[in-house]
């Protein structure tokens, strides 16, 4: 067992798991294991960011294209909210990420880019006009 991390991360991860289970701690690739553990958290943050950006983009489209409102937009809004809430319930530490103004500003920027790309519009607000409570409220649809 000596697959290099850089050569085949899947084989490497199986080998590292086997070493852990066997109690062969001195044979572990500790530095890369630490990186992978950190990446798990980053992956969960990325999922939250992606879902939130999709939700915000649909809320923006809801406001700026009222003539195009439909069941599919409502479904997407509902589905993203549901998935975000479940994600936050499963990983409560992500609430700190959600409340981070810098992180939220980056998500808002992604939502603006998605909205502009999908609608061709550019007259969106620079900052999010809704509170986080409104954004996640299952009954909230902006006028």
N, C-alpha and C positions, 0 to 999 in steps of 0.2 A: 504494500500500500504506500504509494508515494506519488500520486498524481499532483502536479503543481496546480496551485490555485489559478494561475494565469493560463494554463493549458486547457483545463476542462473543469469549470466550476461545479458542474453537476456531479461528476465523479469525485471531485475533491470533497464536496459536501457530504456525500455518502460515506466516504472514508473517515471524515472527521466525526460524523455521527457514530460510526462503528467504534472508533477510538474512545469516544465519550462513554458509550455503553459498556465498553470493556474495561473502563477505568484506567486507560492508558493516557493519563493526563499529560505526562511529560512529552508524549509524541504529538500533541496537538499543535496546530498552526494557529497559535493564540492571536497574533496580530490580525490575520485575515478573518478569524472567527469574530473578533471584536468589530471589524468593519461590517461584516454581514449582519450582525445583530443591530448595529446602528442603522443599516440600510432598511431593516424591517420597519423601524419607526418612520424613516423618511418615506417609505412606500405608502404607509398608512396616511401620512400627511398629504402626499400627492393625490391619493384617492379622494380625500376630503376636499382638497382644493379643486380637483376636476369636477366633482359633483356639485360643489357650491358655485363654481363658475357657470356650469350649465344651467343651474337653477336661476342664478342672477341674470344670465343672458335671456332666459325665457321670460322673466319678470320684466326686463327692459323691452323685449319685443311686445309683451302684453300691453304695455303703456304706449309705446310708440307706433304700434301697428294695430290699433283696435279693430280695424276692418278685417284683419286676418286671424283674429282669435278663433280658436276652435278646440274641439275635444282633445286633439293630440297635444296641444300646448298645455292644456289643463292636466292631462295625464303625465306629461313630462315634469311639470311643476310638482305634482303630487308625488310622483315616483322618486324624484331627487330629494324632496323633503323627507320622505319615509326612509330612504337609504341613508341620508345624513344622520337622522335621529338614531337609527339603529347602529350606525358606525360610532356615534358618540356614546351610546349606551354600552357598546362592546369595549370601547377604549376611552374611558372618561378623561384620561389625561389629555386627549385631543381638544378638550374645551379650552385649555390654555392657548393652544394654537389658534383656535377660532377667535379668541379674544385679543390676539396679538394684532395691533393696528397695522404694523408693517406687512405682516403676512396677508391680512385681509385686503390691504391696498393692492398687493400683487394679484390676488384673486379677482378683485374688482377690475383691474387692468385687463386680465384675461377675459373676463365677462364682456367688457367693452369691445375687445377685439373680436370675440365670437359674434357679438350682436352686429357689429359693423360689417363683418364678412357675410353674415347670413341675410342682412337686410339692405345693405348698401347705404344705410343711414350713418350719420356721424354726429348728430345733435344730442348725444347722450350726456348726462351729468358727469362731471369730473369725479365726484365722490358719491358713494352710495346713498340714496335718499331714504333708505329703509333701515329700521333698527334690526338687530339680529333676531329679536323676538318676532317681529313681523315676517322676516325672511323665512323663519322656520315654522310659523303659525300655519297649520294645515288649512285654515279657512281664509287666510289673507290673500287677496288679489288686488293689486294696486289699481286705482282708477286712472 
